[in-house]
Amino acid sequence: MSKTVLVRYQTRAETAEENQRLVEEVFDQLASDGPDGLRYATFRLADGVTFLHVAVFDGAEDALSDSAAFQRFQNGIGDRLAGPPQVSEATVIGSYGFPLT
């Protein structure tokens, strides 16, 4: 059974670019490692400081947290954020052209 997690947060204006760079490093490592059982997307919203992460885990293994680049991304994240992140689980009802189901 799949588990879908959404994380939304705002960075401080001066740390938004660093945050994006760290996120891009996560995607570089995931592309290199090609872990199974993970679908993951990150969006930077139009305000330039809000980020939305969508992760779908197909199984018990958490390839995202196991990633060294993701661990670097999480290290010091509190210093980059303007407030606490909002984390919630979600149920995919449907998608079109978006590989979640």
Contacts in CASP RR format, 6 or more apart in sequence:
PFRMAT RR
TARGET T0000
AUTHOR 0000-0000-0000
METHOD contacts of the structure
MODEL  1
MSKTVLVRYQTRAETAEENQRLVEEVFDQLASDGPDGLRYATFRLADGVT
FLHVAVFDGAEDALSDSAAFQRFQNGIGDRLAGPPQVSEATVIGSYGFPL
T
1 59 0 8 1.000
2 56 0 8 1.000
2 57 0 8 1.000
2 58 0 8 1.000
2 59 0 8 1.000
2 92 0 8 1.000
3 56 0 8 1.000
3 57 0 8 1.000
3 59 0 8 1.000
3 89 0 8 1.000
4 54 0 8 1.000
4 55 0 8 1.000
4 56 0 8 1.000
4 57 0 8 1.000
4 89 0 8 1.000
4 90 0 8 1.000
4 91 0 8 1.000
4 92 0 8 1.000
4 100 0 8 1.000
5 53 0 8 1.000
5 54 0 8 1.000
5 55 0 8 1.000
5 56 0 8 1.000
5 57 0 8 1.000
5 87 0 8 1.000
5 88 0 8 1.000
5 89 0 8 1.000
5 90 0 8 1.000
6 52 0 8 1.000
6 53 0 8 1.000
6 54 0 8 1.000
6 87 0 8 1.000
6 88 0 8 1.000
6 89 0 8 1.000
6 90 0 8 1.000
7 52 0 8 1.000
7 53 0 8 1.000
7 55 0 8 1.000
7 85 0 8 1.000
7 86 0 8 1.000
7 87 0 8 1.000
8 50 0 8 1.000
8 51 0 8 1.000
8 52 0 8 1.000
8 53 0 8 1.000
8 85 0 8 1.000
8 86 0 8 1.000
9 50 0 8 1.000
9 51 0 8 1.000
9 81 0 8 1.000
9 82 0 8 1.000
9 83 0 8 1.000
9 84 0 8 1.000
9 85 0 8 1.000
9 86 0 8 1.000
10 47 0 8 1.000
10 49 0 8 1.000
10 50 0 8 1.000
10 51 0 8 1.000
10 81 0 8 1.000
10 82 0 8 1.000
10 83 0 8 1.000
11 19 0 8 1.000
11 49 0 8 1.000
11 50 0 8 1.000
11 51 0 8 1.000
11 80 0 8 1.000
11 81 0 8 1.000
11 82 0 8 1.000
12 49 0 8 1.000
12 80 0 8 1.000
12 81 0 8 1.000
12 82 0 8 1.000
13 49 0 8 1.000
15 79 0 8 1.000
15 80 0 8 1.000
15 81 0 8 1.000
16 44 0 8 1.000
16 48 0 8 1.000
16 49 0 8 1.000
18 80 0 8 1.000
19 51 0 8 1.000
19 77 0 8 1.000
19 80 0 8 1.000
20 44 0 8 1.000
20 51 0 8 1.000
22 69 0 8 1.000
22 72 0 8 1.000
22 73 0 8 1.000
23 42 0 8 1.000
23 51 0 8 1.000
23 73 0 8 1.000
25 69 0 8 1.000
25 72 0 8 1.000
25 73 0 8 1.000
26 42 0 8 1.000
26 64 0 8 1.000
26 67 0 8 1.000
26 69 0 8 1.000
26 70 0 8 1.000
26 73 0 8 1.000
27 40 0 8 1.000
27 42 0 8 1.000
28 69 0 8 1.000
29 67 0 8 1.000
29 68 0 8 1.000
29 69 0 8 1.000
29 70 0 8 1.000
30 38 0 8 1.000
30 40 0 8 1.000
30 63 0 8 1.000
30 64 0 8 1.000
30 67 0 8 1.000
30 69 0 8 1.000
33 63 0 8 1.000
33 67 0 8 1.000
35 63 0 8 1.000
35 64 0 8 1.000
35 66 0 8 1.000
35 67 0 8 1.000
36 58 0 8 1.000
36 63 0 8 1.000
37 57 0 8 1.000
37 58 0 8 1.000
37 59 0 8 1.000
37 61 0 8 1.000
37 63 0 8 1.000
38 55 0 8 1.000
38 56 0 8 1.000
38 57 0 8 1.000
38 58 0 8 1.000
38 63 0 8 1.000
38 64 0 8 1.000
39 55 0 8 1.000
39 56 0 8 1.000
39 58 0 8 1.000
39 99 0 8 1.000
39 100 0 8 1.000
40 53 0 8 1.000
40 54 0 8 1.000
40 55 0 8 1.000
40 56 0 8 1.000
40 64 0 8 1.000
41 53 0 8 1.000
41 54 0 8 1.000
42 51 0 8 1.000
42 52 0 8 1.000
42 53 0 8 1.000
42 54 0 8 1.000
43 51 0 8 1.000
43 52 0 8 1.000
43 53 0 8 1.000
43 54 0 8 1.000
44 50 0 8 1.000
44 51 0 8 1.000
45 51 0 8 1.000
45 52 0 8 1.000
49 82 0 8 1.000
54 100 0 8 1.000
55 64 0 8 1.000
56 92 0 8 1.000
56 100 0 8 1.000
57 64 0 8 1.000
64 70 0 8 1.000
65 71 0 8 1.000
92 100 0 8 1.000
92 101 0 8 1.000
94 100 0 8 1.000
94 101 0 8 1.000
95 101 0 8 1.000
END
